[in-house]
Amino acid sequence: MSPMKWYGNEAIKHTQDIECARVRIATIALTRYIRKKVSRTQRLQRARDAGGKFLKGSFWYGMDPSTPGEYPKMVSKTFRKSIKYEYSRKLMTGRVGTNLKYGKYLELGTKNMKRRPWLSRGMWEFRKRIKRILEKGR
């Protein structure tokens, strides 16, 4: 009878590779979901003169801001483009966020503005999909 061969280290590495891939996929999927949710644009119209011709310059009216509790609406694409993810294979973690200061103000609110949660709400709404990705890989 031949001695039993140990494949434990290879099995552990293979399992870690699978789990790391799943964490990365879940992080990317969450980032895309949140970007989609903050992509709702405001209804803006260019100002016109009495004759119906557009006024020169950047005169806009009809601002339709988000209400407290809603995802923030997009005026420019700056905020949406700033939503990024970081992934650490070593720590097997993923992070989603923005480097823009007003991302924090939208999420937490200020003394003059109620919160428009985009990150916590997105995580909450996407939690079942994250769980499915981590468990089954899809």
SETORBA-905822 format. One record per atom (N, C-alpha, C): residue number from 0; residue in one letter; chain; atom name; y, x, z. Coordinates in steps of 0.001 Angstrom, whole numbers, plus 524288, in hexadecimal, padded with zeros to 5 digits. Atoms other than C-alpha are relative to their C-alpha. Example, Ala and Ser with C-alpha at 12.3 -4.5 7.8 and 13.67 -1.06 7.14 Angstrom:
# residues 2
 num residu chaine atome    c2    c1    c3
   0      a      A     N 7FB5A 8037A 80000
   0      a      A    CA 7EE6C 8300C 81E78
   0      a      A     C 804B0 80384 80000
   1      s      A     N 7FB5A 7FCCC 7FFC4
   1      s      A    CA 7FBDC 83566 81BE4
   1      s      A     C 80442 7FCFE 802DA
//
This chain:
# residues 138
 num residu chaine atome    c2    c1    c3
   0      m      A     N 7FB68 8034B 80000
   0      m      A    CA 80000 80000 80000
   0      m      A     C 804DD 8037C 80000
   1      s      A     N 7FB47 7FCCF 80066
   1      s      A    CA 80D39 80568 7FC16
   1      s      A     C 80403 7FE43 8040D
   2      p      A     N 7FC0F 8016C 7FC13
   2      p      A    CA 81888 805E2 805BE
   2      p      A     C 80412 7FC3E 7FDB4
   3      m      A     N 7FC20 803D4 801A6
   3      m      A    CA 82266 7FB0F 80532
   3      m      A     C 80532 802C8 7FEE7
   4      k      A     N 7FB05 7FD9C 8016A
   4      k      A    CA 82F37 7FEAF 7FE62
   4      k      A     C 80474 7FC75 801EA
   5      w      A     N 7FB96 802DD 7FDB4
   5      w      A    CA 83C06 7FAAC 804E0
   5      w      A     C 8045D 7FF72 7FBFB
   6      y      A     N 7FBB8 8011A 8039B
   6      y      A    CA 84635 7F42F 7FC2E
   6      y      A     C 8049A 7FD8E 802DC
   7      g      A     N 7FBF4 80289 7FCE0
   7      g      A    CA 84F11 7EFB1 80739
   7      g      A     C 80585 8018A 7FE8B
   8      n      A     N 7FAB4 7FE49 80151
   8      n      A    CA 85AE0 7F805 803BB
   8      n      A     C 801C8 7FDD5 7FABE
   9      e      A     N 7FEB7 8022E 8051C
   9      e      A    CA 85A64 7F398 7F581
   9      e      A     C 800FE 7FA23 8006D
  10      a      A     N 7FF54 805A1 7FF51
  10      a      A    CA 858E3 7E571 7F9BC
  10      a      A     C 8052C 7FEC2 802AB
  11      i      A     N 7FB04 800CB 7FD40
  11      i      A    CA 8646A 7E677 8031C
  11      i      A     C 8048B 800DC 7FC3F
  12      k      A     N 7FBCC 7FEE2 803B8
  12      k      A    CA 86CFB 7EC97 7F889
  12      k      A     C 80070 7FBA0 7FBFC
  13      h      A     N 7FFFF 80446 803D5
  13      h      A    CA 86909 7E229 7EEBB
  13      h      A     C 80268 7FB06 80259
  14      t      A     N 7FDDC 8049B 7FD55
  14      t      A    CA 86C19 7D757 7F889
  14      t      A     C 805DC 80090 800D6
  15      q      A     N 7FA6D 7FF14 7FF3E
  15      q      A    CA 8794A 7DD73 7FBAD
  15      q      A     C 802F8 7FF87 7FADB
  16      d      A     N 7FD7E 8007C 80522
  16      d      A    CA 87C82 7DE6A 7ED24
  16      d      A     C 800B5 7FA4E 7FE7C
  17      i      A     N 7FFB6 80597 80142
  17      i      A    CA 87990 7D000 7EB5A
  17      i      A     C 80439 7FD5B 80348
  18      e      A     N 7FC23 80274 7FC85
  18      e      A    CA 881AE 7CC00 7F72C
  18      e      A     C 8058E 801B4 7FEA5
  19      c      A     N 7FAC9 7FE19 80187
  19      c      A    CA 88D2C 7D4A1 7F309
  19      c      A     C 801D7 7FD39 7FB14
  20      a      A     N 7FE90 802BD 804D3
  20      a      A    CA 88D06 7CE73 7E593
  20      a      A     C 80187 7FA5F 80126
  21      r      A     N 7FEC3 80573 7FEAD
  21      r      A    CA 88CFB 7C0E4 7EB90
  21      r      A     C 80545 7FF8D 802BE
  22      v      A     N 7FAE6 8000C 7FD5D
  22      v      A    CA 8988F 7C409 7F471
  22      v      A     C 80452 800BB 7FBF8
  23      r      A     N 7FC10 7FF09 8040E
  23      r      A    CA 8A00F 7C949 7E8C3
  23      r      A     C 800BE 7FB2B 7FC8E
  24      i      A     N 7FFB2 804B6 80340
  24      i      A    CA 89CDE 7BD49 7E075
  24      i      A     C 802D6 7FBA4 802E9
  25      a      A     N 7FD6F 80417 7FCE5
  25      a      A    CA 8A108 7B419 7EB75
  25      a      A     C 805D6 80116 80093
  26      t      A     N 7FA7C 7FE8C 7FF71
  26      t      A    CA 8ADCF 7BB91 7ED51
  26      t      A     C 802FD 7FEFF 7FAF9
  27      i      A     N 7FD75 800EA 8050D
  27      i      A    CA 8B117 7BB15 7DEDF
  27      i      A     C 80076 7FA29 7FEED
  28      a      A     N 7FFE6 805A6 800E9
  28      a      A    CA 8AD95 7ACA4 7DE03
  28      a      A     C 80428 7FD5D 8035C
  29      l      A     N 7FBFE 80236 7FC96
  29      l      A    CA 8B642 7A965 7E9AD
  29      l      A     C 80573 80149 7FDF2
  30      t      A     N 7FAED 7FE72 80226
  30      t      A    CA 8C196 7B107 7E3BC
  30      t      A     C 80166 7FCA1 7FB4F
  31      r      A     N 7FF03 8034E 8049F
  31      r      A    CA 8C055 7A98D 7D6F6
  31      r      A     C 80125 7FA61 8018B
  32      y      A     N 7FF2A 80561 7FE3B
  32      y      A    CA 8BF7C 79C8F 7DE17
  32      y      A     C 80588 7FF57 8022D
  33      i      A     N 7FACA 80060 7FDA5
  33      i      A    CA 8CBE4 79F23 7E5EB
  33      i      A     C 80439 80099 7FBD9
  34      r      A     N 7FC29 7FF66 8043D
  34      r      A    CA 8D33F 7A3F6 7D9F5
  34      r      A     C 8008F 7FAFC 7FCDC
  35      k      A     N 7FFE2 804EE 802F1
  35      k      A    CA 8CF94 79773 7D2F0
  35      k      A     C 802F7 7FBD5 80310
  36      k      A     N 7FD76 803FC 7FCCA
  36      k      A    CA 8D432 78F1A 7DE45
  36      k      A     C 805E4 800BE 8006B
  37      v      A     N 7FA5A 7FF1D 7FFA8
  37      v      A    CA 8E19A 79592 7DEF6
  37      v      A     C 80281 8002F 7FA97
  38      s      A     N 7FDF5 7FFE3 8054E
  38      s      A    CA 8E354 79454 7D042
  38      s      A     C 802B8 7FAF6 7FE5A
  39      r      A     N 7FD41 804D9 80168
  39      r      A    CA 8E8D3 7868F 7D092
  39      r      A     C 805CD 80138 7FF7F
  40      t      A     N 7FA85 7FEBD 800E8
  40      t      A    CA 8F645 787B8 7CAD1
  40      t      A     C 80386 7FB99 801D2
  41      q      A     N 7FC0F 803E4 7FEC5
  41      q      A    CA 90287 780D5 7CEDB
  41      q      A     C 801CB 7FD8F 7FAE2
  42      r      A     N 7FDDB 80291 80499
  42      r      A    CA 90800 776F0 7C573
  42      r      A     C 805CB 8014E 7FFB9
  43      l      A     N 7FA95 7FE5D 800A2
  43      l      A    CA 9147C 77D3C 7C0F3
  43      l      A     C 801DC 7FE8C 7FA8D
  44      q      A     N 7FDB8 80120 80512
  44      q      A    CA 91D8E 77983 7B5FA
  44      q      A     C 804FF 80320 7FF7D
  45      r      A     N 7FB18 7FD45 800E4
  45      r      A    CA 9288B 780FC 7AFD8
  45      r      A     C 80465 7FC0C 7FFF1
  46      a      A     N 7FB78 8037E 7FFCE
  46      a      A    CA 935DC 77B14 7B21E
  46      a      A     C 80244 7FF5B 7FA89
  47      r      A     N 7FDA4 80140 8051A
  47      r      A    CA 93C44 7747B 7A679
  47      r      A     C 80598 7FE29 800D3
  48      d      A     N 7FAA9 8020D 7FFB6
  48      d      A    CA 94A47 7712F 7A395
  48      d      A     C 7FFFA 7FA38 7FE92
  49      a      A     N 7FF9E 805A0 80111
  49      a      A    CA 94F39 76363 7A0E8
  49      a      A     C 7FDDE 7FEA4 7FA9A
  50      g      A     N 801FA 800EF 80545
  50      g      A    CA 94B6C 764C6 79297
  50      g      A     C 7FA28 800E9 7FF75
  51      g      A     N 805A3 7FF2E 8001D
  51      g      A    CA 93D65 76837 7960D
  51      g      A     C 7FE5F 80581 7FE9A
  52      k      A     N 80149 7FA98 80143
  52      k      A    CA 93E3D 77699 7927C
  52      k      A     C 7FF31 80327 80504
  53      f      A     N 80109 7FCB5 7FB74
  53      f      A    CA 938D4 780CF 79BBF
  53      f      A     C 804C8 80345 80157
  54      l      A     N 7FBC0 7FCAB 7FE38
  54      l      A    CA 942F0 787D9 7A3EE
  54      l      A     C 7FE47 805AB 7FFC5
  55      k      A     N 80145 7FA72 8001B
  55      k      A    CA 943A6 79695 7A298
  55      k      A     C 7FF2B 801F4 80589
  56      g      A     N 80124 7FDDF 7FAD5
  56      g      A    CA 93E4E 79E6D 7ADDA
  56      g      A     C 7FAF3 7FDC2 80226
  57      s      A     N 804D4 801BF 7FD7E
  57      s      A    CA 93370 79B6D 7B75E
  57      s      A     C 80109 7FB8B 803B9
  58      f      A     N 7FEFF 80495 7FCB7
  58      f      A    CA 93750 78E21 7BC6A
  58      f      A     C 7FB34 7FC84 7FFEA
  59      w      A     N 804A4 8033D 7FF89
  59      w      A    CA 92BAF 786A3 7C14D
  59      w      A     C 80114 7FBC7 80403
  60      y      A     N 7FFA1 80415 7FC17
  60      y      A    CA 92AB7 779E8 7C88C
  60      y      A     C 7FAB8 7FD56 8006E
  61      g      A     N 804E7 802D8 7FF4A
  61      g      A    CA 9200D 7711A 7CD9D
  61      g      A     C 7FBF1 80320 802F1
  62      m      A     N 803C0 7FCF1 7FCF7
  62      m      A    CA 919E4 77AC0 7D70B
  62      m      A     C 7FC5C 7FC4D 802F0
  63      d      A     N 80402 8034C 7FD9D
  63      d      A    CA 90D57 774E4 7DC3C
  63      d      A     C 7FCBF 80377 80399
  64      p      A     N 802D9 7FC5D 7FC9E
  64      p      A    CA 90969 77D88 7E7B2
  64      p      A     C 7FB2E 7FD7B 80270
  65      s      A     N 804A9 801FE 7FD58
  65      s      A    CA 8FC77 77C48 7EE99
  65      s      A     C 8018F 7FDA2 80538
  66      t      A     N 7FF12 8025C 7FAE5
  66      t      A    CA 8FBDE 773E1 7FAA8
  66      t      A     C 7FCDA 80306 80410
  67      p      A     N 802F4 7FD35 7FBF6
  67      p      A    CA 8F73F 7795E 807BA
  67      p      A     C 7FA32 7FE8A 7FFD4
  68      g      A     N 805A0 800DA 80023
  68      g      A    CA 8E885 77AF4 807BE
  68      g      A     C 7FDAA 800A6 7FA99
  69      e      A     N 801EA 7FF45 8054D
  69      e      A    CA 8E778 77BFD 7F8E3
  69      e      A     C 7FFB8 805CB 7FEAD
  70      y      A     N 7FFAD 7FAC1 8021C
  70      y      A    CA 8E4A7 7882E 7F148
  70      y      A     C 80589 800BF 7FDF9
  71      p      A     N 7FAC4 7FF20 80217
  71      p      A    CA 8F18D 78E8A 7ED93
  71      p      A     C 7FFFA 7FF6B 7FA0E
  72      k      A     N 7FF9B 8008F 805A7
  72      k      A    CA 8F607 78B0A 7DFE2
  72      k      A     C 80279 804DD 7FDB1
  73      m      A     N 7FE5C 7FB35 80297
  73      m      A    CA 8F8E0 79596 7D61F
  73      m      A     C 80524 7FF29 7FD11
  74      v      A     N 7FB36 7FFE8 8030A
  74      v      A    CA 90699 79826 7D121
  74      v      A     C 7FF7B 80460 7FBF9
  75      s      A     N 80143 7FBAB 80382
  75      s      A    CA 90371 7A576 7CB62
  75      s      A     C 7FA62 8018C 80135
  76      k      A     N 80576 7FE7E 7FF31
  76      k      A    CA 8F649 7ABFF 7CA55
  76      k      A     C 7FF6C 80487 803D0
  77      t      A     N 8000C 7FB68 7FC9A
  77      t      A    CA 8F9E2 7B6B4 7D406
  77      t      A     C 7FC24 7FF64 8047D
  78      f      A     N 80368 800C5 7FB7B
  78      f      A    CA 8F2DD 7B0EE 7DFCE
  78      f      A     C 7FA4D 7FFBE 7FE56
  79      r      A     N 8056B 80081 801CD
  79      r      A    CA 8E6A9 7AD35 7D841
  79      r      A     C 7FDCA 8054E 7FE69
  80      k      A     N 801D2 7FAD9 801B8
  80      k      A    CA 8E5BC 7BABB 7D21C
  80      k      A     C 7FF44 803BF 80492
  81      s      A     N 80065 7FC72 7FB87
  81      s      A    CA 8E764 7C11A 7DF71
  81      s      A     C 7FB32 7FEFD 8035E
  82      i      A     N 804B5 8012F 7FCF3
  82      i      A    CA 8DB30 7BAA1 7E4FF
  82      i      A     C 7FB90 80369 7FDF4
  83      k      A     N 803EF 7FC28 80187
  83      k      A    CA 8D116 7C573 7E4B8
  83      k      A     C 7FBA2 8002D 8040A
  84      y      A     N 80444 7FF3C 7FC44
  84      y      A    CA 8C462 7C92C 7EB22
  84      y      A     C 7FEF5 805CC 800A1
  85      e      A     N 801E5 7FAB9 7FEDF
  85      e      A    CA 8BF53 7D58D 7F15C
  85      e      A     C 7FA54 7FF72 8019F
  86      y      A     N 8058F 8002A 7FECD
  86      y      A    CA 8B10A 7D899 7F2B0
  86      y      A     C 7FE4D 80556 80208
  87      s      A     N 80203 7FB1B 7FDD3
  87      s      A    CA 8AA78 7E2DE 7FB25
  87      s      A     C 7FA0E 7FFD1 80008
  88      r      A     N 805B6 7FFC1 8002E
  88      r      A    CA 89C80 7E635 7F7C2
  88      r      A     C 7FDDD 80246 80515
  89      k      A     N 801C3 7FD74 7FB38
  89      k      A    CA 89B67 7EEDE 803BE
  89      k      A     C 7FFC7 7FC21 8048E
  90      l      A     N 7FFCD 803CB 7FBB8
  90      l      A    CA 89F7E 7E3FA 80D21
  90      l      A     C 7FD9B 7FAC0 7FE84
  91      m      A     N 8021F 804DA 80215
  91      m      A    CA 899B6 7D949 8048C
  91      m      A     C 8038C 7FB56 80149
  92      t      A     N 7FC23 80415 7FF01
  92      t      A    CA 8A62A 7D13E 805A4
  92      t      A     C 80389 7FF4E 7FB46
  93      g      A     N 7FC21 80124 803FB
  93      g      A    CA 8AFDA 7CAD0 7FC9E
  93      g      A     C 804B4 7FD82 8028F
  94      r      A     N 7FB2A 80244 7FDF4
  94      r      A    CA 8BE06 7C742 7FF24
  94      r      A     C 80322 7FDCD 7FB7D
  95      v      A     N 7FC9A 80278 803E1
  95      v      A    CA 8C71C 7BE27 7F7B5
  95      v      A     C 80555 7FF6E 8027B
  96      g      A     N 7FAC1 80089 7FDDD
  96      g      A    CA 8D5D4 7BE0F 7F95A
  96      g      A     C 80418 8017C 7FC05
  97      t      A     N 7FB9C 7FE80 80345
  97      t      A    CA 8E317 7C1AB 7F3FB
  97      t      A     C 80332 80426 802CA
  98      n      A     N 7FC88 7FC22 7FDA0
  98      n      A    CA 8ECA6 7CCAA 7F624
  98      n      A     C 805A1 7FE00 80033
  99      l      A     N 7FAC5 80243 7FFD6
  99      l      A    CA 8F867 7C39A 7F4CB
  99      l      A     C 80110 7FDB6 80565
 100      k      A     N 7FE8D 801CA 7FAC6
 100      k      A    CA 8FF87 7C0A2 8016A
 100      k      A     C 7FFEB 7FA09 80067
 101      y      A     N 7FFC0 805B3 7FF8B
 101      y      A    CA 9017B 7B254 7FE1C
 101      y      A     C 7FAAC 7FD5F 7FFBF
 102      g      A     N 80546 80222 7FF93
 102      g      A    CA 8F2C9 7B07E 7FCFD
 102      g      A     C 7FEBC 7FEA9 805A7
 103      k      A     N 800B4 800F1 7FA64
 103      k      A    CA 8F28B 7B19A 80BC9
 103      k      A     C 8033E 7FB49 801B5
 104      y      A     N 7FC99 80463 7FE81
 104      y      A    CA 8FE04 7A827 80D07
 104      y      A     C 7FDCE 7FAD1 7FE0A
 105      l      A     N 80268 804C9 80204
 105      l      A    CA 8F738 79E2B 80457
 105      l      A     C 7FB48 7FE7F 8034D
 106      e      A     N 804D2 80114 7FD09
 106      e      A    CA 8EA80 79F71 80BF4
 106      e      A     C 80120 7FE1E 80588
 107      l      A     N 7FF0B 80121 7FA79
 107      l      A    CA 8F033 79F05 819AE
 107      l      A     C 804C4 7FC92 80100
 108      g      A     N 7FB2D 802F0 7FF40
 108      g      A    CA 8FD4A 79848 8179A
 108      g      A     C 8041A 8034D 802BF
 109      t      A     N 7FBAE 7FD76 7FD48
 109      t      A    CA 90A68 79C05 81D59
 109      t      A     C 802B2 7FBDD 80350
 110      k      A     N 7FD34 803E8 7FCE7
 110      k      A    CA 91407 79573 8266B
 110      k      A     C 802C1 7FC0D 7FC7E
 111      n      A     N 7FD57 8038B 803A3
 111      n      A    CA 91A6A 78F5E 81A60
 111      n      A     C 7FC5C 7FD73 7FC09
 112      m      A     N 803A4 8020A 803E6
 112      m      A    CA 90E3F 78C54 81259
 112      m      A     C 7FA9F 7FF43 80273
 113      k      A     N 8055A 800E0 7FE2B
 113      k      A    CA 90156 78623 815DD
 113      k      A     C 7FC3C 802EC 7FC74
 114      r      A     N 803C6 7FCBE 802C9
 114      r      A    CA 8F530 78D3B 81193
 114      r      A     C 7FDD6 7FD5C 7FB1B
 115      r      A     N 802AB 8018D 804C9
 115      r      A    CA 8EF5A 78C43 8040E
 115      r      A     C 7FB3C 80394 7FF86
 116      p      A     N 8046C 7FC5F 7FFB9
 116      p      A    CA 8E20C 79248 806CB
 116      p      A     C 7FD4B 8008D 7FAB6
 117      w      A     N 802A3 7FEFC 804F2
 117      w      A    CA 8DC2F 79885 7FAD0
 117      w      A     C 7FB05 80329 800EB
 118      l      A     N 80493 7FCB9 7FF0C
 118      l      A    CA 8D2B7 7A282 80069
 118      l      A     C 7FC06 7FD44 8038D
 119      s      A     N 803AC 80291 7FC61
 119      s      A    CA 8CCCF 79B4A 80C02
 119      s      A     C 7FDCE 7FAFE 7FD9C
 120      r      A     N 801D4 804D2 8027B
 120      r      A    CA 8CC21 78E92 80468
 120      r      A     C 7FC0E 8013C 7FBB1
 121      g      A     N 803A1 7FE75 8041E
 121      g      A    CA 8C5B6 79567 7F8DE
 121      g      A     C 7FAC4 801B7 8022E
 122      m      A     N 804E6 7FE54 7FD7B
 122      m      A    CA 8BBBB 79BD1 801CF
 122      m      A     C 7FCEF 7FB47 801FF
 123      w      A     N 80296 8049B 7FDD1
 123      w      A    CA 8B8D3 78ED3 80864
 123      w      A     C 7FD7E 7FCB8 7FBB7
 124      e      A     N 8020B 80335 80447
 124      e      A    CA 8B723 78782 7FB91
 124      e      A     C 7FB85 802BA 7FD1C
 125      f      A     N 803C4 7FCF8 802FF
 125      f      A    CA 8AEE6 7926E 7F598
 125      f      A     C 7FB6A 801E4 8034A
 126      r      A     N 803D8 7FDC9 7FC5F
 126      r      A    CA 8A65A 79523 80180
 126      r      A     C 7FA57 7FEDF 7FE7B
 127      k      A     N 80566 80143 80176
 127      k      A    CA 89A24 78E1A 7FC7E
 127      k      A     C 7FE43 80357 7FB63
 128      r      A     N 8014D 7FCC0 80484
 128      r      A    CA 89AAD 79590 7EFBC
 128      r      A     C 7FF31 805AE 801BB
 129      i      A     N 800AC 7FAAA 7FDF9
 129      i      A    CA 89C6A 7A275 7F715
 129      i      A     C 7FAA3 80087 8028F
 130      k      A     N 80513 7FFEA 7FD55
 130      k      A    CA 890A0 79F40 7FF73
 130      k      A     C 7FB8C 80014 7FC0A
 131      r      A     N 80413 80036 803FA
 131      r      A    CA 8888C 79BE7 7F368
 131      r      A     C 7FF8C 8053D 7FD1D
 132      i      A     N 80018 7FAF0 802AC
 132      i      A    CA 88C86 7A897 7EC9B
 132      i      A     C 7FD5C 8041A 8036D
 133      l      A     N 8023D 7FC15 7FC72
 133      l      A    CA 8890F 7B0AF 7F897
 133      l      A     C 7FA33 7FF2B 800E7
 134      e      A     N 8058D 80120 7FF12
 134      e      A    CA 87C04 7A9D1 7FA8A
 134      e      A     C 7FCA8 8008D 7FB23
 135      k      A     N 80348 8004D 804B4
 135      k      A    CA 87751 7A7FC 7EC92
 135      k      A     C 801E4 8036A 7FB87
 136      g      A     N 7FE03 7FCAD 80429
 136      g      A    CA 87FD7 7B0D1 7E46C
 136      g      A     C 80287 7FD1C 7FB87
 137      r      A     N 7FD5C 80309 80424
 137      r      A    CA 885DA 7A5D1 7DC6F
 137      r      A     C 80336 7FBAF 80241
//
